[in-house]
């Protein structure tokens, strides 16, 4: 095998492991300690909902908030959706709010029908996404400090401090432990 072919294979493997988007730094940034305890994004950030209204981070004061940047075309994003549904059902009554920020370039016109039409196996039951889905873009992502790739999830404590940032596929058990400790 030539060196150039070997390099191309290495790059392809690295991009596959990184998740969707430009998250080639996944291992180094998997759980970014540098972002821990960062203040929540601008409290008045308005993020459009799929129906044209908007949601503000401010409306979730006193709740534990998980912001999940994802896209309909992102395979790792689709892998973790059933886990997010499960977390919403388990921890929602205890004060968890999950905000799914869809980063599809086409926005709500693509995301809305996708969300309505998709069913996910959650512990043996076919379910739809049952948490708030918002229409994101790069400007909104920048208000959260930017994202390296998708999926990217940010967990905020009840007092608005960022306590965990996960670039790439979430680890179900690790996130469950973090949620248990916050709720």
Short mmCIF file of the C-alpha atoms (twelve columns), coordinates in Angstrom:
data_MODEL
# 
_entry.id   MODEL 
# 
loop_
_atom_site.group_PDB 
_atom_site.id 
_atom_site.type_symbol 
_atom_site.label_atom_id 
_atom_site.label_alt_id 
_atom_site.label_comp_id 
_atom_site.label_asym_id 
_atom_site.label_seq_id 
_atom_site.Cartn_x 
_atom_site.Cartn_y 
_atom_site.Cartn_z 
_atom_site.pdbx_PDB_model_num 
ATOM 1   C CA . UNK A 1   0.000   0.000  0.000  1 
ATOM 2   C CA . UNK A 2   1.387   3.400  -0.882 1 
ATOM 3   C CA . UNK A 3   1.863   6.103  1.711  1 
ATOM 4   C CA . UNK A 4   -0.813  8.325  0.140  1 
ATOM 5   C CA . UNK A 5   -3.400  5.523  0.174  1 
ATOM 6   C CA . UNK A 6   -2.467  4.690  3.756  1 
ATOM 7   C CA . UNK A 7   -2.885  8.358  4.734  1 
ATOM 8   C CA . UNK A 8   -6.279  8.552  3.023  1 
ATOM 9   C CA . UNK A 9   -7.476  5.459  4.893  1 
ATOM 10  C CA . UNK A 10  -6.227  6.934  8.186  1 
ATOM 11  C CA . UNK A 11  -8.034  10.208 7.523  1 
ATOM 12  C CA . UNK A 12  -11.258 8.389  6.593  1 
ATOM 13  C CA . UNK A 13  -11.115 6.317  9.795  1 
ATOM 14  C CA . UNK A 14  -10.468 9.427  11.911 1 
ATOM 15  C CA . UNK A 15  -13.402 11.287 10.357 1 
ATOM 16  C CA . UNK A 16  -15.694 8.295  10.864 1 
ATOM 17  C CA . UNK A 17  -14.757 8.073  14.542 1 
ATOM 18  C CA . UNK A 18  -15.206 11.806 15.015 1 
ATOM 19  C CA . UNK A 19  -18.950 11.852 14.407 1 
ATOM 20  C CA . UNK A 20  -20.618 14.269 12.023 1 
ATOM 21  C CA . UNK A 21  -19.251 17.606 10.969 1 
ATOM 22  C CA . UNK A 22  -15.799 18.872 11.760 1 
ATOM 23  C CA . UNK A 23  -15.318 17.053 15.043 1 
ATOM 24  C CA . UNK A 24  -11.916 15.584 14.251 1 
ATOM 25  C CA . UNK A 25  -10.705 16.586 17.699 1 
ATOM 26  C CA . UNK A 26  -13.233 14.291 19.377 1 
ATOM 27  C CA . UNK A 27  -10.912 12.409 21.711 1 
ATOM 28  C CA . UNK A 28  -9.185  15.557 22.947 1 
ATOM 29  C CA . UNK A 29  -12.468 17.380 23.407 1 
ATOM 30  C CA . UNK A 30  -14.775 14.465 24.297 1 
ATOM 31  C CA . UNK A 31  -15.470 15.992 27.666 1 
ATOM 32  C CA . UNK A 32  -14.067 19.460 27.658 1 
ATOM 33  C CA . UNK A 33  -12.846 20.370 31.106 1 
ATOM 34  C CA . UNK A 34  -12.053 23.861 29.860 1 
ATOM 35  C CA . UNK A 35  -15.753 24.499 29.381 1 
ATOM 36  C CA . UNK A 36  -16.820 23.102 32.730 1 
ATOM 37  C CA . UNK A 37  -18.320 25.640 35.082 1 
ATOM 38  C CA . UNK A 38  -18.636 28.164 32.258 1 
ATOM 39  C CA . UNK A 39  -21.596 30.469 32.608 1 
ATOM 40  C CA . UNK A 40  -24.654 29.715 30.533 1 
ATOM 41  C CA . UNK A 41  -24.816 31.439 27.176 1 
ATOM 42  C CA . UNK A 42  -26.306 34.889 26.993 1 
ATOM 43  C CA . UNK A 43  -29.407 34.507 29.104 1 
ATOM 44  C CA . UNK A 44  -31.611 36.148 26.494 1 
ATOM 45  C CA . UNK A 45  -30.569 33.930 23.556 1 
ATOM 46  C CA . UNK A 46  -33.711 33.374 21.525 1 
ATOM 47  C CA . UNK A 47  -33.703 30.117 19.574 1 
ATOM 48  C CA . UNK A 48  -36.478 29.556 17.028 1 
ATOM 49  C CA . UNK A 49  -38.792 26.607 17.572 1 
ATOM 50  C CA . UNK A 50  -39.880 24.538 14.596 1 
ATOM 51  C CA . UNK A 51  -43.292 26.229 14.579 1 
ATOM 52  C CA . UNK A 52  -41.837 29.742 14.319 1 
ATOM 53  C CA . UNK A 53  -42.034 30.771 17.980 1 
ATOM 54  C CA . UNK A 54  -38.871 30.967 20.061 1 
ATOM 55  C CA . UNK A 55  -37.432 29.593 23.257 1 
ATOM 56  C CA . UNK A 56  -35.046 31.327 25.612 1 
ATOM 57  C CA . UNK A 57  -32.544 29.726 27.935 1 
ATOM 58  C CA . UNK A 58  -33.817 32.194 30.518 1 
ATOM 59  C CA . UNK A 59  -37.153 30.376 30.731 1 
ATOM 60  C CA . UNK A 60  -35.415 27.308 32.193 1 
ATOM 61  C CA . UNK A 61  -33.855 28.930 35.277 1 
ATOM 62  C CA . UNK A 62  -33.812 26.460 38.143 1 
ATOM 63  C CA . UNK A 63  -33.804 23.445 35.810 1 
ATOM 64  C CA . UNK A 64  -30.974 21.195 34.689 1 
ATOM 65  C CA . UNK A 65  -30.657 21.785 30.935 1 
ATOM 66  C CA . UNK A 66  -29.114 19.495 28.342 1 
ATOM 67  C CA . UNK A 67  -28.542 21.276 25.029 1 
ATOM 68  C CA . UNK A 68  -27.950 18.775 22.211 1 
ATOM 69  C CA . UNK A 69  -26.719 20.059 18.826 1 
ATOM 70  C CA . UNK A 70  -27.654 17.519 16.155 1 
ATOM 71  C CA . UNK A 71  -28.754 17.122 12.514 1 
ATOM 72  C CA . UNK A 72  -31.126 14.792 10.688 1 
ATOM 73  C CA . UNK A 73  -28.300 13.568 8.421  1 
ATOM 74  C CA . UNK A 74  -25.904 12.780 11.303 1 
ATOM 75  C CA . UNK A 75  -25.764 9.031  12.067 1 
ATOM 76  C CA . UNK A 76  -24.293 9.371  15.602 1 
ATOM 77  C CA . UNK A 77  -26.975 11.986 16.337 1 
ATOM 78  C CA . UNK A 78  -29.692 9.518  15.358 1 
ATOM 79  C CA . UNK A 79  -28.031 6.853  17.523 1 
ATOM 80  C CA . UNK A 80  -28.359 8.949  20.676 1 
ATOM 81  C CA . UNK A 81  -31.936 10.197 20.107 1 
ATOM 82  C CA . UNK A 82  -33.513 7.135  21.812 1 
ATOM 83  C CA . UNK A 83  -31.247 7.740  24.816 1 
ATOM 84  C CA . UNK A 84  -32.339 11.384 24.971 1 
ATOM 85  C CA . UNK A 85  -35.992 10.295 24.863 1 
ATOM 86  C CA . UNK A 86  -35.255 7.852  27.685 1 
ATOM 87  C CA . UNK A 87  -33.489 10.555 29.742 1 
ATOM 88  C CA . UNK A 88  -36.376 12.964 29.156 1 
ATOM 89  C CA . UNK A 89  -38.880 10.408 30.424 1 
ATOM 90  C CA . UNK A 90  -36.758 9.429  33.428 1 
ATOM 91  C CA . UNK A 91  -35.407 12.822 34.489 1 
ATOM 92  C CA . UNK A 92  -37.927 15.303 33.056 1 
ATOM 93  C CA . UNK A 93  -40.226 14.997 36.088 1 
ATOM 94  C CA . UNK A 94  -37.186 15.683 38.314 1 
ATOM 95  C CA . UNK A 95  -36.306 18.951 36.555 1 
ATOM 96  C CA . UNK A 96  -34.382 18.061 33.379 1 
ATOM 97  C CA . UNK A 97  -35.055 20.009 30.189 1 
ATOM 98  C CA . UNK A 98  -33.613 18.696 26.922 1 
ATOM 99  C CA . UNK A 99  -33.257 21.132 24.054 1 
ATOM 100 C CA . UNK A 100 -32.451 19.507 20.716 1 
ATOM 101 C CA . UNK A 101 -30.924 22.170 18.467 1 
ATOM 102 C CA . UNK A 102 -31.224 20.935 14.868 1 
ATOM 103 C CA . UNK A 103 -28.363 22.258 12.751 1 
ATOM 104 C CA . UNK A 104 -29.715 21.289 9.320  1 
ATOM 105 C CA . UNK A 105 -28.961 24.047 6.795  1 
ATOM 106 C CA . UNK A 106 -32.506 23.861 5.423  1 
ATOM 107 C CA . UNK A 107 -33.992 24.540 8.867  1 
ATOM 108 C CA . UNK A 108 -37.526 23.746 9.992  1 
ATOM 109 C CA . UNK A 109 -38.797 22.841 6.506  1 
ATOM 110 C CA . UNK A 110 -36.600 19.712 6.635  1 
ATOM 111 C CA . UNK A 111 -36.452 19.103 10.378 1 
ATOM 112 C CA . UNK A 112 -40.190 19.382 11.164 1 
ATOM 113 C CA . UNK A 113 -41.361 16.555 8.860  1 
ATOM 114 C CA . UNK A 114 -38.361 14.431 9.849  1 
ATOM 115 C CA . UNK A 115 -39.132 14.803 13.568 1 
ATOM 116 C CA . UNK A 116 -42.832 14.066 13.022 1 
ATOM 117 C CA . UNK A 117 -42.156 11.011 10.849 1 
ATOM 118 C CA . UNK A 118 -39.363 9.265  12.744 1 
ATOM 119 C CA . UNK A 119 -39.954 6.576  15.345 1 
ATOM 120 C CA . UNK A 120 -37.253 5.327  17.690 1 
ATOM 121 C CA . UNK A 121 -36.952 2.130  19.698 1 
ATOM 122 C CA . UNK A 122 -36.838 3.210  23.334 1 
ATOM 123 C CA . UNK A 123 -36.638 0.208  25.619 1 
ATOM 124 C CA . UNK A 124 -38.754 -1.868 23.235 1 
ATOM 125 C CA . UNK A 125 -41.347 0.837  22.502 1 
ATOM 126 C CA . UNK A 126 -41.660 2.841  19.283 1 
ATOM 127 C CA . UNK A 127 -41.619 6.529  20.216 1 
ATOM 128 C CA . UNK A 128 -41.203 9.963  18.692 1 
ATOM 129 C CA . UNK A 129 -38.850 12.664 19.932 1 
ATOM 130 C CA . UNK A 130 -40.609 13.997 23.040 1 
ATOM 131 C CA . UNK A 131 -38.319 16.875 23.936 1 
ATOM 132 C CA . UNK A 132 -38.146 20.445 22.612 1 
ATOM 133 C CA . UNK A 133 -36.627 20.706 19.124 1 
ATOM 134 C CA . UNK A 134 -35.233 24.063 18.054 1 
ATOM 135 C CA . UNK A 135 -33.881 25.323 14.729 1 
ATOM 136 C CA . UNK A 136 -30.205 26.176 15.097 1 
ATOM 137 C CA . UNK A 137 -27.498 27.724 12.963 1 
ATOM 138 C CA . UNK A 138 -23.854 28.684 13.363 1 
ATOM 139 C CA . UNK A 139 -24.701 32.034 15.015 1 
ATOM 140 C CA . UNK A 140 -26.723 30.251 17.692 1 
ATOM 141 C CA . UNK A 141 -23.977 27.648 18.182 1 
ATOM 142 C CA . UNK A 142 -21.474 30.495 18.610 1 
ATOM 143 C CA . UNK A 143 -23.579 31.886 21.483 1 
ATOM 144 C CA . UNK A 144 -22.880 28.580 23.249 1 
ATOM 145 C CA . UNK A 145 -19.143 28.872 22.594 1 
ATOM 146 C CA . UNK A 146 -19.216 27.099 19.231 1 
ATOM 147 C CA . UNK A 147 -19.266 23.413 18.418 1 
ATOM 148 C CA . UNK A 148 -16.518 21.201 16.998 1 
ATOM 149 C CA . UNK A 149 -18.863 18.689 15.360 1 
ATOM 150 C CA . UNK A 150 -22.136 16.904 15.825 1 
ATOM 151 C CA . UNK A 151 -23.494 15.698 18.006 1 
ATOM 152 C CA . UNK A 152 -22.353 18.077 20.723 1 
ATOM 153 C CA . UNK A 153 -24.129 18.142 24.073 1 
ATOM 154 C CA . UNK A 154 -23.785 20.668 26.878 1 
ATOM 155 C CA . UNK A 155 -25.118 20.056 30.358 1 
ATOM 156 C CA . UNK A 156 -26.004 23.025 32.563 1 
ATOM 157 C CA . UNK A 157 -26.697 22.907 36.293 1 
ATOM 158 C CA . UNK A 158 -29.763 24.467 37.900 1 
ATOM 159 C CA . UNK A 159 -27.739 27.638 38.540 1 
ATOM 160 C CA . UNK A 160 -26.814 27.988 34.855 1 
ATOM 161 C CA . UNK A 161 -23.209 26.747 35.016 1 
ATOM 162 C CA . UNK A 162 -21.979 24.512 32.218 1 
ATOM 163 C CA . UNK A 163 -20.809 21.360 33.931 1 
ATOM 164 C CA . UNK A 164 -20.155 19.034 31.011 1 
ATOM 165 C CA . UNK A 165 -19.553 19.315 27.274 1 
ATOM 166 C CA . UNK A 166 -19.552 16.177 25.161 1 
ATOM 167 C CA . UNK A 167 -18.340 16.311 21.573 1 
ATOM 168 C CA . UNK A 168 -19.445 13.244 19.649 1 
ATOM 169 C CA . UNK A 169 -21.711 10.424 20.725 1 
ATOM 170 C CA . UNK A 170 -22.730 10.657 24.368 1 
ATOM 171 C CA . UNK A 171 -21.800 7.848  26.729 1 
ATOM 172 C CA . UNK A 172 -25.186 6.705  28.043 1 
ATOM 173 C CA . UNK A 173 -23.923 5.552  31.443 1 
ATOM 174 C CA . UNK A 174 -21.661 8.576  32.066 1 
ATOM 175 C CA . UNK A 175 -24.421 11.033 31.209 1 
ATOM 176 C CA . UNK A 176 -26.895 9.095  33.337 1 
ATOM 177 C CA . UNK A 177 -24.510 9.395  36.307 1 
ATOM 178 C CA . UNK A 178 -24.066 13.124 35.677 1 
ATOM 179 C CA . UNK A 179 -27.842 13.578 35.551 1 
ATOM 180 C CA . UNK A 180 -28.296 11.541 38.734 1 
ATOM 181 C CA . UNK A 181 -25.801 13.807 40.507 1 
ATOM 182 C CA . UNK A 182 -27.590 16.983 39.349 1 
ATOM 183 C CA . UNK A 183 -31.147 15.806 39.953 1 
# 
